[in-house]
Amino acid sequence: MVSPVPAIAPRELTTLDAPVRALYERVAQAIEGDAPDMPAIAAAMVALATDHDYLAPRVRSLGDRPGSVGLHVPARGPRLTLVHRGDGQMGAIHDHGCWVTLACITGIETHRHFRAAATSAQLASLELITDRAVGPGEAVTMLTGDDIHAHGHVAERGEAAYVLIMTGDDQRLYRRREWDTATGRVRVLEPGDGGRWLESDPFPG
């Protein structure tokens, strides 16, 4: 069982770059209550995502190659990552085990939100709830229990995006799931298993 997520300690923020520190100060306030204030977290993420003076060098360092760069990834608590998938690359359908926010820096990120009804231990019926084109200055949020989703780039739907993603904790600490789009097959991701990077990656088993 995963222990509760600790509060963000002020001393944790002192070493951060000013734009990231400002984000985390706002997030620390947004998660003080019984449930995270997701609109407040989304607004804070958009504020950083539109700070191109700060982010442009980091986007350039990532270049055109698909991948991710941790901007602040503590052992516990909210983790901030810069992510890019290439032209036509959609991520696998998955959940997180913790809250998550995505904010677009440049390009168009397709975000698909699903609900899944189990038809057997290994199969599920996936229902597409939303298929959203997320552009600069926009964000998507999800809470645990309603966070089955996939995101990335769809061909002919704008340029492949660079996005900021914040998860409420290290998702690899949790028992999670991922799905195969074509067949509805589902598998459990045990703690430590990051799952597939792309929908097109072979589905294990």
C-alpha positions, 0 to 999 in steps of 0.5 A: 500500500502506498503511503499518503502523499506528503505536503510540499515542503517550503525548503523543497522549493528554494532550489527551483527556478523561479517559474517552476517555484511559482507553479509549485507555490500555487499547487501547494495551496491547491492541494491543501484541502481534502481534494485537490483544486484542479481548476487552480492547478490547471491555471497554474500549469497554463501560466507556466506553459505560456512562459516561452522565455523560460520553456523555449530553451528546454523545448529546443534541447528536447528537439524533434525526438519523442521523449520526456524531460523531468523539470522537477521530479521529487521522490513523492508528491507532484512531479513536473515533466516536459513531454513530446510525441512525434507526428502521428504518435499517440500514447497508449490508453492508461490510468495514473493512480493519482491526479494529473494535469496536462497543459500545452506549450506549442502545437496541438495535443489530442487528448482522449478520455475513456470509460471502461466497463469490464467484460472479463478479467482480461477484456473491457469495453472502452467508451470514448467520452471526449476527443479534444484538441488541446492547444497553447494556453489550454489544459486538461485535468483528471482525478483518480478513478476517472482518469482513463485516457490517451494523448499525443498527436493525430496526423493532420491535426496540427503540429505535434505538441510539446506539453507539460504534465504534472502528476500528483505523485510518482505514478510508478508507485501505484498499481495501474492499468493500460488498454489495447485500443484495437482489442479492448485487452487490459493489463495490470501495470504493477508498481515500477512498470511504466507501461507502453510509450505509444499505442503502436507498441506491442501489447504484452501477453 
